[in-house]
Every structure is written in C-alpha cells, then in structure tokens.
Amino acid sequence: MSISLNTPWPAAPAVSITVDVAADVPGGRPAEKTTMSNAAALPHLQALCERYGVRPTYLVSFPALTDHDASAFLRAMARSGRCEIGTLLQTWTTPPLGPSEGSELHEPAQPTLELLVQKLEVLTEEIRTRLGVRPVTLRGRGFGMTADFLRVLPDHGYLIDTSVTPLRSWRATGGPDLSRAPRRPYRPCVANPAREGDGEIIEVPESVLPARGIPAPLRRFIGESLGPRSAGESDPHGPVWLDPTWASRQSLLRAVERLEAERTEVFNICVPSNGLFPGASPRAPTRDAVQSAFRRLQALLQRLVVDRGAVGRTMSELLFITPECLRNAPSEQQVRDAERERAALTTLPESILTASS
C-alpha cells in the first residue's frame, strides 16, 4: 500500500470508534485493587461494530494488558485483523509509578517528560509482547498533549495521536490549554499542539460539537469548569462529545447533523470500556444504563453508516486518506516499515500469543 500525499478526502466521511480499554472506576475512582470487570463488555461492543462494518480501535491501558480476559480477547481480535490496537497512556496506572500515582483517578500534576517517555516505553513494549502488535496510535489525554512529548512520539513508532479534546483546557492539572484546538484532523505545531503546524504526528481529535450561541470565551470557561463529557449531558447548552456512554441520544444525533453540515471528514466516536459494564463507572450504574449506552451507539452507527454512507476506518487507516492540508504525512517507507513489523509480530510463536497474563 502507498500514501498519495495529495489524495483528497473521499466523498463519504469516515467513522472511527476509539475505545479506551481502561480499568474499572467504581464511584469515579479506582478501586483499592485494580479490576477489569468491564472486559466482559468488549465482545458485545465488537459484535455491534462488526454489524455496521466498523473495525474498532482499542486503545489499551496497562491494567487491560495484565488482565487475563481483556488481554486474551484483544490478542484474538488483533490476530484475526478485526480491530486495531493502540495505546492508552494513563500515567496513574502505567509503571514506573511515582509516590503520588496509583491512588488517584487523575494525576495531580504534569509528569516530567523523562517519566512520560519511560511510561510510554514500558506500555508500548508490553503491547508488543502480550498482544503481538506494534501500536502506531496513541491517546494520552490532556497531559500527553505537550509539544515536547509529541516530538518524541515518532521515535517510538507512533504516527497518529488522538489525545486532543477541543474546547477543553487541562491547565488545572498542569496540562495544556486545548480549548482552541482544531476540531478536524490536523498536523500539530511543534511549539503548540493546539495549533496547526508541520509536526510529524497526525492529530485526530475527539469529535465535539460546540455549544450553540455561546461566545468562545464562555465556551472555554465551560470546558475548563465542567470537563469534556459532563457538559454534553448535564448542560443542554454545553458542547457535545460523541460519547454514547454520556450524552443523550437526542444530543448525539443533533450533533451528528450539525457536524455533517460543517462537512466533517472524520467522526471520532470515543467509548470508555468501563462505561459499558454495570458498576464499572458512574456512567454505568445499572444494567439498564449500559443497555441505553449500547442503543445510543447503535443509533449513531445507524445514522452515520446506514443513512449517511460513512465508511468505518481505524485510526491507522486514516493515514491512507490523508487530505491535502496534511501533505507532510508519514512517508510511504515509514508506513511500509510499520506494516512489515506488524506482520512479523502477528506471526509470533503460539506460546507467546496464547500465554496468559
């Protein structure tokens, strides 16, 4: 395969489902002992995606790799080519852990670049060893979206980042202000990841619809004070992220309609795995809540794929429909090297591929 750097976006938009495969957070905080009960929801999610011809991109955290059921499922899906495996870098669960890590849902302060790189190296190698895949897609949320960190990602084999949360600032936790970041795929500025530039990484932000009729400064204030997902559900005037575990069905479909009117090229639907299993997070307090989340995701896929003709794409597949504005896309040689290594890794000895965690 090859990349044409001048290839226009196809007539049909792309729909990507990026799944944060993360540990349970009952009550909104990690349990004293890390659990992955939500791994039981992954086969149901996979089946729904396949029904609409969409291969999900599973962004894998360290707890998921060390859980037998989660890692076994992800290995099987990766080996059969039914998904893409990416990296979910949660610093509070990824070793090496600092003295303040492991006990809070989010880190109180921005980790040093040295520590971030150490964690990335550990997590990337664990994915290679346990799942037999060389990941090229990363999500690191707000803390990972610093200029210095983005610059080192290509050195570790990453071509795509999907950490940006437009309309959201992470300054309160030491991260960057992403409230003015583009809402479409772009190549970040090497000095400021919230601006378009000529960096090596392609950024695919989480899809979000801005609040209607609210001035930009107030939108940024909402993003800082409410967080990226509470606004969509609790505030009818707030921004709506395409997250079926939180926003209402009506809000999601209205957001899709307005994003279509903006000629959105990529609909990046973000799904936390712990929002799909009863009791695994505040988003999924009951079985009924989980079933509602699945129905909302199905409604999104029905509207986008069946009614609008959107085409399912994994994150790495977006490299092959790079728009002209990203003409500095990864070279054909880079992509060939990544594919060659991936092919080699997916033929690892059976003892490695089937080894328990």
N, C-alpha and C positions, 0 to 999 in steps of 0.2 A: 504494500500500500504506500501511497505517497500523499503529500500535502501540497495543494496548489495554494500559494500564498495570496492569490488574487481571487480565490473562489468566493462568490457571493453566498450569502445565506440562502438556503433553499426556500421555495415558496411556502412550504409548510413549516411552522415553528417546531422547535424541539421541546420535549418534555422530559425532564430528568427527575428521578426520585432519589434523593440522597438521604440515607438512613444513618443516624447517629446510633451505633450499636454500643450502648453505654450501660453502666451498672444501674441497679435499682436505686431509687432515691425516695424511699417512703417518707412522707411528711416533708418532702422538698430537700432532704439532707441524706447523705449516705448513711446506711446502717453501720453499726459498730463492726460488723463483719460484712465484707463486700459480697453481694449476691447478684446473680444474673437470671432471676426467675423469668424476666421478660424474654429470654431466648426462646421460650415456648411460643411466642407470637411470630417469630420470624418465618416459619413455614407458611403461615396464613398470609402474611404480607407478601411473600414470594409468589404464592398462588394468585393473589389478586393482581399483582404486577404482570404476571405472565398472561393472565386473562386478557389484558389490554396490549400485550406485545411490548411491554416496557421492561428492560433489564435494570434492576435497581443497582445503585452504587452504595455498597455497605462501607461506611467509614468506621473503622474498627478501633475500639479503645483497648487499653491493656487488660482490664478486667474481663473483657469478652474473649481475649486470647487465652486466658488462664482458666476459663470455664469450659468444662468438657463438652456440654451440649451445644453451647454457642460456637465453639471452635470447630466441632465436628460438622455442624450444619454449614458454616462458612467455607470450610475446606471442600465439602461436597459440591456446593454451588460454584465455587471458583474453578474446581477441576472440570466441571461439566460446561463451563462457559456461560452459565445462566446469570451471572452478575459481574460487576467489577468490584474489586476490593481496594479500598482506600484507607487512609489513616485518620483517626480521630485523636488528636493530641490534647488530652486533658492533663494538665500538669499536676493536678492534685491526686491523680491515680497512677501516673506513669513514673516508674523509677528512673533515676535516683530521686528519692523523696527528701525534701528538706524538713527541718524540725516543725514547720507550720503546716506541712502538707499531709494529706491523707485523712484529715478530720473535718474538713470543711468542703462544702459543695463547690465553692469557687475560691481561688487563691486570693489572699488579702492584698497582694502587691504583685507587680510585674516581675516575673523571674528574670534573672540575668540572661544575656544572650548565651553565655557559656553553658548554663544549666539547661536552657531550652534545647540547644543543639545536642547535649548529652541525652536528654529525654527522647528527642527525635531519633537519634541513632539507635537507642535501645528498642523503641517501639517499631521502627522500620525493620530492624533485624529479626525481631520476634515474629512479625508478619511473614517475612520471607521464610523463616524456619518452620513455623507452625502451620501456615496456610499455603505455602508453596507459591507465593505471588510476590512480585516486586511492585509495590504501590507507586503510582505516579500522581495521585490526587491526595490532597491534604485539607483537613479542616482543623483549625486551631482556635476558632472563635476570636474574640477581641484581642486577647493577649498575644496571639501569634501574628497578628497583622501589624508588625513593626517593620520599618524599612530594612533594618539590619538583618532581621530573621528571614525576610523574603529573599534577600540577596543570597543567602546560603542554601536555599531550598534546591536549586538546580544541582548543586554539588552532591546532593543526596538522592538524585534521581527524580525529583518532583517537577512536573510540568504544569500542573493545574492546582490552584488554591481556591477553596470555596468557603473562606472564613468571613468574608466581608458581610456585615449586617448594615445595609444602608439605613439612614435615619436614626442610627443608634450610636451613641458615644460610650466608650469604655474608660473614660478618664477617671471615673471614680475608683476603678481598680488598677490604675496605673497603665492602662492600655491606651490606644489611640482614639481620636475622635473620628468616627466613620459616618457621621450624620450627613455629610455632603458627598459621600462616595457615589459613583455611578451605579445605577440600578441594572445596567446591562453588562454583559461580559466585556472586559477591558484588560489592557496591559498596564499594571500599576507603575506609577512614577517611582524611580528608585529612591527618591528622597521622601516621598509622601504617598503611602499606599492608598490613600483615599482619593488620589487624583490619577487621571490617565497619564501614561508616560511611555517609556521604552524599556521597561524591565523585561526579564526573561520569562517570568511566570505569567500565565493567563489566569485572570481572576474571574470566577463565575459567582457572582453574589447570590445570596438568598433572595428569592423573588418577594417583593413587597410593594404594596400599593400605598402611596402617601395619603395622609388624611386630606380629605377634600375641604377646601375653603378655609384652611388654617394657614396663616403666614409661616414661611420657612423657619424663622427663629423660634416660633412656638412649637413647630414640629420637632425641632432638635431638642427643645426642652422636654417634650413628651417622651422622646426617645431616651433621654438620659434618666428621667424620673420613673418611667414605668417599665422599661425593659422591652426587648424586642417582641415578646409574644403576649404579654398581658394586655397590651393596648388593643390588639385586634379583637379580643373577646370582651373585655370589661368596658371598653370605651368605644361606643359606636362611631365616634368621630375620629378615632385614632387610626394609625396605619394598620394595614392587614398583611401579615406574612402568610405565605401559602403553607400553612402547617395545619393539617387536619386534626391534630390532637388538641388544638386550642381554639382556633377561630370557628365561628358558626358556619353552617352550610351556606346560608344566605350571604354572609360576608365573603366567603371564598369564591362563590360563583359570581358575585358582583365584582370582586377584584379581578377575576379572570376576564370578565367582559371589558373592564376598563383597561387592563393591560393589553388585551388584544387591540383595542382602539389605538394604543400607543405603538402598535406594530412590534410588540415584544418578540424577540427571536428565541429566547430560552425561558421556559417556565421551570424554575428550580424549586421543586416541592420538597421541603425538608421535614423529615419524620423522625422523632426520637423514639427509639425502640421501647424505652421504659414508659412511653405514653400509650402503649398498645397492650398492656397486660394489667389486670386488676391488682391494685395495691402497689404497683411498682413506682408510681409517682403521683403527685397531686393531680395530674391531668387525667389519671385513670383510677379514680377511687372505687369504681364498681364495674361489674361486667357490662352493664348497660352503657356506661360511659365509653368503654372500649369498643363495643359494637357500633356506637354512634360515630366514633372516630373512623372506623373502617368504612362505614357508609359514606362519610364525608369524603374520604379519599376516593372511594369508588365514584362518587358524583363528580369529583374533579377530573378523574381519568375519562369518564363518560363524556364530559363536556369537551375536554381537550382532544382526546384521541378519536372518539367516535363522531362527535358532532363537528369538530373543527379540523380534523385530519392531522393533528400534531403527530410527530414521529418520536418514538421513545429513543433516547440517547443516554448512554452512560457518560460520566464526566470525561473520560479519555476519548470517547467518540466525538466529542465536540471539537477536538483538535483537527478533525478532517473536514469540518465545515467552517473553518476559520474565516471571518469576514475581512474585508479589505482593511478595516481600521486596526486589525491585529496582524498586519503583514509581516511583523517580526516574529512570527510564530516559530516554535521549535523546528529545527532543521529536519529534513527527511532522515538524515543519518541518525539524529537523536531518537526519533520515533522508531526507526528500524532496530536500533540497539535495544531500546526498551522492549519491543515486541520479541526480539530474539531471546533476551534474558527471561522474559516471562514464559516463553515456550519451553525454555530449558528448565525453569523452576517447576512448571506444571507437570514435568515428567520425572520428578524426584522419585526415589525409591518408595515402594509401597509402605515400607516400615516407617518412613518419615511422614508420609501423607496420612496414615491411619493412626499414628501414635497419639495416645491420649494426652491431655494436658495435665 
